[in-house]
């Protein structure tokens, strides 16, 4: 299997694409200037306590206070992503005293060391926990939890036994815990020890910051997209990690030198004239991510409808006519759709409640096989999912962990033309697309001047926030970009003259 990680760095955003056998399997965007909070560690101050919902609101120094449920303060209800705690517990774990109330645990004005587990969403602030976890390449350090464990996604019994032995040998402080991640498969004691040493250094810096800074204060900031990819996705099964920014290339080199020197050979700097994503032929595939209708190779299709409360996915037979009877037709389309749905959920980063309506099948064996195809394809998803069995009506209800804003909400805004009945691309997105078109135009035509006609809102963005990007393009091509606001144009329309 050929697997490549591509990272495109622009002045306004960073984009990740994972390609397997020339198929786009994962895609992510991080806008410059839009801070990601999940994983950040803060010294906060309790601003209020709400006993009725067993929660406290904590001032982090952000626009909205974060919320901290009682279950996220001590052992009750504590979870770690993809970790089987019951089977792999090697130390007794600290727990909550029975019948405690949140008022006994926290007081208004109290300073607390907390970590963000979910981004702010809508009117809600960030979700918080006092159970801090610091992820490394191969392990997760738990400074306030004595639990030692292994990811449940490591299924080989011999490997689990080997990692258990290493866990017992690691010099983990007695008050702390460690979880071995799936990337730890096949790793030596030396590899895991080096990762542990690195994370203990991070924790020391957090503690020093907590002792010196007054609340509210940011003590530790999670890696940006580029370093998260190097840490979480660059493994032995990846053939190459290709990035088109020299500065970010050096940053990854430095990171890998500290944690995984043997992986540096997989890192490649792209300096071609054609944009990286165009060279790999995935720019058009990325555009398809936002389409409602997803065509299947068989001729069937999927319709994906995100709503405020849930995501509805409908499977349709379309032009599929190869099978002689309806049952076999439905089974063939549903099987293909199950795999594609799992891929689309990852690509679009759909979260919350998801309802899938497959084509009706009468045979229980067919329903079972379609469900197995869906579950098998979801196994590669790093987000936590909970899937109910396929019903007799061929409906599947599932939930998927929502850690941040969906890709759609980042790239689109509510349409002013239809009062929210549809979606149009946001002004920053159109600005980025316009500048990509300008670069392509200047390169292909060899002209030294271009007029860029856009909607006034896009023009305002180009004149102000994106002025440095325009100047950079002008220097690169030794040309002149003239931006003209045209109120007649649709906000998504871009014209080059």
ZIRA-V360867 format. One record per residue. SS is DSSP state (alpha for helix, beta for strand, coil for the rest). D_FIRST is the distance of its C-alpha to the first C-alpha in whole Angstrom. Layout:
# ZIRA-V360867
SS:D_FIRST / SS:D_FIRST
This chain:
# ZIRA-V360867
coil:0 / coil:4 / beta:6 / beta:10 / beta:13 / beta:16 / beta:20 / beta:23 / beta:26 / coil:29 / coil:33 / coil:33 / beta:29 / beta:26 / beta:23 / beta:19 / beta:16 / beta:13 / beta:10 / beta:7 / coil:6 / coil:10 / beta:11 / beta:13 / beta:13 / beta:16 / beta:19 / beta:22 / beta:25 / beta:28 / beta:31 / coil:33 / coil:36 / coil:35 / coil:35 / coil:32 / coil:34 / coil:32 / coil:32 / coil:35 / beta:38 / beta:41 / beta:45 / beta:46 / beta:50 / beta:51 / beta:52 / beta:53 / beta:53 / beta:52 / alpha:53 / alpha:53 / alpha:49 / coil:49 / beta:47 / beta:48 / beta:48 / beta:47 / beta:48 / coil:45 / coil:46 / coil:44 / coil:46 / coil:45 / coil:46 / beta:43 / beta:44 / beta:43 / beta:44 / alpha:45 / alpha:42 / alpha:41 / coil:43 / coil:43 / coil:42 / coil:42 / coil:39 / coil:37 / coil:33 / coil:30 / coil:27 / coil:25 / beta:27 / coil:29 / alpha:32 / alpha:34 / alpha:32 / alpha:32 / coil:35 / coil:36 / coil:39 / coil:42 / coil:41 / coil:44 / coil:45 / coil:47 / coil:51 / coil:51 / coil:53 / coil:53 / coil:53 / alpha:51 / alpha:55 / alpha:55 / alpha:52 / coil:52 / coil:55 / coil:55 / coil:55 / coil:53 / beta:50 / beta:47 / beta:44 / beta:41 / beta:37 / beta:36 / beta:34 / beta:34 / coil:34 / coil:38 / beta:38 / coil:40 / coil:44 / beta:42 / coil:42 / coil:39 / beta:38 / beta:39 / beta:39 / coil:41 / coil:38 / coil:36 / coil:33 / beta:31 / beta:27 / coil:26 / coil:23 / coil:23 / beta:26 / beta:28 / beta:32 / beta:35 / coil:38 / coil:40 / coil:39 / coil:39 / coil:36 / beta:33 / beta:30 / beta:27 / beta:24 / coil:24 / coil:20 / coil:20 / coil:21 / coil:21 / alpha:25 / alpha:25 / alpha:23 / alpha:25 / alpha:28 / alpha:27 / alpha:27 / alpha:30 / alpha:32 / alpha:30 / alpha:32 / alpha:35 / alpha:35 / coil:34 / coil:37 / coil:37 / coil:40 / coil:42 / coil:42 / coil:39 / beta:35 / beta:32 / beta:29 / beta:25 / coil:22 / alpha:19 / alpha:18 / alpha:21 / coil:19 / coil:19 / coil:22 / coil:25 / alpha:28 / alpha:29 / alpha:26 / alpha:27 / alpha:31 / alpha:30 / alpha:28 / alpha:31 / alpha:34 / alpha:32 / alpha:32 / alpha:36 / alpha:37 / alpha:36 / alpha:38 / alpha:41 / alpha:41 / alpha:41 / alpha:44 / alpha:46 / alpha:45 / alpha:46 / alpha:49 / alpha:50 / coil:49 / coil:51 / coil:50 / coil:48 / beta:45 / beta:42 / beta:41 / beta:37 / coil:35 / coil:31 / coil:29 / coil:28 / alpha:25 / alpha:23 / alpha:24 / alpha:23 / alpha:20 / alpha:20 / alpha:21 / alpha:19 / coil:16 / coil:15 / coil:14 / coil:12 / coil:8 / coil:9 / coil:9 / beta:12 / beta:15 / beta:17 / beta:21 / coil:23 / coil:26 / alpha:28 / alpha:30 / alpha:27 / alpha:25 / alpha:28 / alpha:28 / alpha:24 / alpha:25 / alpha:28 / alpha:26 / alpha:24 / alpha:26 / alpha:28 / alpha:25 / coil:22 / alpha:23 / alpha:20 / alpha:18 / alpha:20 / alpha:18 / alpha:15 / beta:18 / beta:19 / beta:22 / coil:22 / coil:25 / coil:25 / coil:28 / coil:26 / coil:25 / alpha:21 / alpha:20 / alpha:22 / alpha:20 / coil:17 / coil:18 / coil:18 / alpha:22 / alpha:23 / alpha:20 / alpha:22 / alpha:25 / alpha:24 / coil:23 / coil:27 / coil:28 / coil:30 / beta:28 / beta:25 / beta:24 / coil:22 / coil:21 / coil:23 / coil:26 / coil:27 / beta:26 / beta:27 / beta:29 / beta:29 / beta:32 / beta:32 / coil:36 / coil:38 / coil:38 / beta:34 / beta:32 / beta:32 / beta:29 / beta:30 / beta:29 / beta:30 / coil:30 / coil:31 / coil:31 / coil:29 / coil:31 / coil:29 / coil:31 / coil:34 / coil:35 / alpha:35 / alpha:33 / alpha:30 / alpha:30 / alpha:30 / alpha:27 / alpha:25 / alpha:25 / alpha:25 / alpha:22 / alpha:20 / alpha:22 / alpha:21 / alpha:17 / alpha:18 / alpha:21 / alpha:19 / alpha:17 / alpha:20 / alpha:22 / alpha:19 / alpha:19 / alpha:23 / coil:24 / coil:26 / coil:28 / beta:31 / beta:32 / beta:30 / beta:31 / beta:29 / beta:31 / coil:30 / coil:31 / coil:34 / coil:33 / coil:36 / coil:34 / alpha:33 / alpha:30 / alpha:29 / alpha:29 / alpha:28 / alpha:25 / alpha:24 / alpha:25 / alpha:22 / alpha:20 / alpha:21 / alpha:21 / alpha:17 / alpha:16 / alpha:18 / coil:17 / coil:15 / coil:18 / coil:19 / coil:23 / coil:25 / beta:25 / beta:28 / beta:28 / coil:31 / coil:31 / coil:31 / coil:34 / coil:36 / coil:36 / coil:33 / beta:33 / beta:30 / beta:32 / beta:29 / beta:30 / beta:27 / coil:28 / coil:29 / coil:29 / coil:30 / coil:31 / coil:29 / alpha:27 / alpha:30 / alpha:33 / alpha:32 / alpha:31 / beta:34 / beta:38 / beta:40 / coil:42 / coil:45 / coil:46 / coil:45 / coil:46 / coil:43 / coil:42 / coil:39 / beta:37 / beta:37 / beta:35 / coil:37 / alpha:39 / alpha:36 / alpha:33 / alpha:35 / alpha:37 / alpha:33 / alpha:32 / alpha:36 / alpha:35 / alpha:32 / alpha:33 / alpha:36 / alpha:34 / alpha:32 / alpha:36 / alpha:37 / alpha:35 / alpha:35 / alpha:38 / coil:40 / coil:42 / coil:44 / beta:45 / beta:43 / beta:45 / beta:43 / beta:44 / beta:43 / coil:45 / alpha:47 / alpha:45 / alpha:42 / alpha:45 / alpha:46 / alpha:43 / alpha:42 / alpha:46 / coil:45 / coil:42 / coil:40 / alpha:43 / alpha:41 / alpha:38 / alpha:40 / alpha:42 / alpha:38 / alpha:37 / alpha:41 / alpha:41 / alpha:38 / alpha:39 / coil:42 / coil:43 / beta:45 / beta:44 / beta:46 / beta:46 / beta:48 / beta:48 / coil:49 / coil:50 / coil:49 / coil:46 / coil:43 / coil:42 / coil:38 / coil:40 / beta:39 / beta:41 / beta:41 / coil:44
